[in-house]
C-alpha cells in the first residue's frame, strides 16, 4: 500500500506539470496571448486605432473570452478551383470585391460545421497580403457578448487540405467601435453558425457610438 502511495505521489507532480505545460505555456497559448497583446497595442496606437474621442481616451484593453483551446480546430479544407469575383456588401452600403477561396469543415462538441473562406481581390495585388485569407462569421454570441454584425478572422493560404481555425484569435470589425469612419464587409448568410463561439474578443457597447 505504501509503495502505491509513493508511486502516486511521484506521478502526481508529473501529471500536474504536463497539464500546466499543456494549458499554460503551450505554443498555441503563447500565440493567442501575442494576438491579444498586439490587438491591444493596435487600439492604443493613435495612428492605427479606430477609436475616437473619449472612446480612445478611456480605452485600456479589450475584454476577451477566457482562452479555450476547444475553439482552436483543425478543419478539412477544400479549395475552390474556379473562384469567381463577387461584390461583398459592406456596412456603408458600398461593396468590396472578393472571391471564394474555399470551404473549411470542422467539428465542435461533436457537431460538424462549414464556413466559407474568402480572398480580397485588392489585397491579393499587394506582396505583403498575397497569401492573406478572410473569414467573417456570425454565431449565437452576437448582440450579447459580441458585436451584432459578427466577427472576423485572418488566415493564411494553407499548404495542404487542412487549415487551423483559432476562434481565440477572432476580432470585431472596426465598425463595431466606429461606424462612421469605416466600411466593413457584412458577414454572408452562409457563414452564420447556429452555436455560441465563446472565444476571442468580447464586445463592450460603450464603444458603439
Residue pairs with C-beta under 8 A, 6 or more apart in sequence:
23 29
23 69
26 69
28 69
28 72
28 166
29 67
29 69
31 166
31 169
32 67
32 72
32 166
32 168
32 169
33 67
35 168
35 169
36 62
36 64
39 62
39 171
39 201
40 61
40 62
42 48
42 49
43 49
43 50
43 51
43 59
43 62
44 59
46 56
49 56
49 59
50 174
50 177
50 178
50 181
50 182
51 59
51 177
51 178
51 207
52 178
52 181
55 177
55 178
55 206
55 207
55 209
58 206
59 207
62 201
62 202
63 201
63 202
63 203
63 204
64 200
64 201
64 202
65 145
65 168
65 198
65 199
65 200
65 201
65 202
67 168
67 199
68 168
68 198
68 199
69 168
70 108
70 109
71 108
71 166
71 167
71 168
71 197
71 198
71 199
71 200
72 164
72 165
72 166
72 167
72 168
73 106
73 107
73 108
73 164
73 165
73 166
73 167
74 106
74 162
74 163
74 164
74 165
75 104
75 105
75 106
75 115
75 162
75 163
75 164
75 165
76 104
76 105
76 106
76 161
76 162
77 102
77 103
77 104
77 117
77 158
77 160
77 161
77 162
77 163
78 102
78 103
78 105
78 161
79 101
79 102
80 99
80 100
80 101
80 102
80 103
83 99
83 100
83 101
83 119
84 99
84 100
85 97
85 98
85 99
85 121
86 97
86 98
86 99
86 100
87 95
87 96
87 97
88 95
88 96
88 97
88 98
88 118
88 185
88 186
88 188
89 95
89 185
89 186
90 96
90 183
90 184
90 185
90 186
91 149
91 173
91 175
91 179
91 182
91 183
91 184
91 185
91 186
92 182
92 183
94 183
96 120
96 122
96 183
96 185
97 120
97 121
97 122
98 118
98 119
98 120
98 121
98 134
98 185
99 118
99 119
99 121
100 116
100 117
100 118
100 119
101 117
101 118
101 119
101 133
101 157
102 116
102 117
103 114
103 115
103 116
103 117
104 114
104 115
104 117
104 135
104 163
104 165
105 112
105 113
105 114
106 112
106 113
106 114
106 115
106 165
107 113
108 195
109 195
111 195
113 193
113 195
115 135
115 137
115 165
115 191
115 193
116 188
116 190
116 191
117 133
117 134
117 135
117 155
117 163
118 133
118 134
118 135
118 136
119 132
119 133
119 134
120 129
120 132
120 134
123 129
123 130
123 132
124 130
131 156
131 157
132 154
132 155
132 156
133 154
133 155
133 156
133 157
134 152
134 153
134 154
134 155
134 185
135 152
135 153
135 154
135 155
135 165
135 191
136 150
136 151
136 152
136 153
136 185
136 186
136 187
136 188
136 191
137 150
137 151
137 152
137 153
137 170
137 187
137 191
137 192
137 193
137 197
138 149
138 150
138 151
138 187
138 191
138 192
138 193
139 146
139 150
139 151
139 192
139 193
139 195
139 196
139 197
140 193
140 194
140 195
140 196
140 197
141 196
141 197
141 198
142 148
142 149
142 150
142 151
145 198
145 202
145 203
146 172
146 200
146 201
146 202
146 203
147 172
147 173
147 176
147 203
147 208
149 173
149 175
149 176
149 184
149 186
149 187
150 173
150 187
150 191
150 192
151 170
151 171
151 172
151 173
151 197
151 200
151 201
152 170
152 171
152 172
152 173
153 165
153 166
153 167
153 169
153 170
153 171
154 169
155 163
155 165
167 197
167 199
167 200
168 199
168 200
169 200
170 197
170 199
170 200
170 201
171 200
171 201
172 201
172 203
173 182
173 184
173 185
174 181
174 182
174 184
175 182
175 183
175 184
176 203
176 207
176 208
177 207
177 208
178 207
178 209
179 208
179 209
